[in-house]
């Protein structure tokens, strides 16, 4: 609504039925004129500040930067904005011009939005070109709202892509099937080829490696410290912020299968661990083999499964426990190694961006999950506090408070770290 007050020309492209109150869990696609970017950024920054939020990720792009926002007023909120500049472009080619967008802009709840014909067309084309498929819902919406010769000619005449117009005109209400989708993908791809020179168009993405848009967060703590509860509470708002790009990992990246599964002795445990010390630790040699095997998962698994995504995509990897669990409770992993070996491994493992150490009075933790004796819980809390104090990325979260207070503290800690990465970045 502030865009109206500042006379900024804009158009919300889709998913606007719940605006201005909510995006219903979706991202917000909006088009802005290039010359008005500074004004848009000022309005956005002011709005985010008023709503006690922060910018936590920006993917810069010439044609469609992405901005991730998160904060809390009465309750936590998150939003990803896809900011289209002047036109909607795919593979370096325009799929709908600014003039056509302006012609098909209407008012909805005092918000400038794209009308149904243009909205349905853009949704179908992006899905076909990006995913090589489309849902029946989007296909039928296109047929209902956009399958009109006059509208399609108005879209493709300025693009000089009459073949694409003719391909879309062949759609019919009862024509949705696998063969029809393949036909559309083939005919549209001919007009929007993914040629070698598009690599030059993607070259600026390499800059993301120097200011990664994604994050990794490790939740560390003994059983009963509140890890699972806090993860469950915070995942929804992180999904809103990073548009459903939150990936959950237990303990390791998961590049290598658990040794128990490889040995065939037992199936990997899927539910909660009720007796973490049921099995005795292995001897030194077997412990060293087990630790070395999983160390490869932490190193190679991270760089093969986690790093590529968080370096190029606005996303969050959540680790329920991590390598540091070896400091706290080696027996849980059935190893028994000197502390210097564990410290040696830490030199090689990639460290998460945020390490949340969850803990409180041992008696409180033990009352929640009495699987381990109280003296063992006391020992684990002491070790965790020491680790947190000595690690630069570790943040202590007191989970002896109410779950709502602990979740607030955790969210503040996460926002604080994320916001610092992008506090000096602006769209120009």
Buried (B, 14 or more C-beta within 10 A) or exposed (E): EEBEEEEBBBBBBBBBEEBEEEBEBBBBBBBBBEEBBEBBBBBBEEBBEEEEBBBBBBBBBEBBBBBBBBBBEEEBBBBBBBBBBBBBBBBBBBBBBBEBBEEBBEEBEEBBBBBBBBBBBBBBBBBBBEEBEBBEEBBBBBBEBBBEEEBBEBBBEEBEBEEBBEBBEEBEEEBBEEEBBEBBBEBBBEBBEEEEEBEEBEEEBEEBEEBBBBBBBBBBBBBBBBBEBBBEBBBEBBBBBBBEBBBEBEBBBEBBEBBBEEEEEEEEEEEEEEEBBEEEBBEEEBBBEBBEBBBEBBBEBBBEBBBEBBBBBBBBBBBBBBBBBBBBBBBBBBBBBEEEBBEEBBEEBBBBBBBBBBBBBBEBBBEBBEBBEEEBBBBBBEBBBEBBEEBEEBBBBEBBBEEEEBBBBBBEBBBEBBBEBBEEEBBE
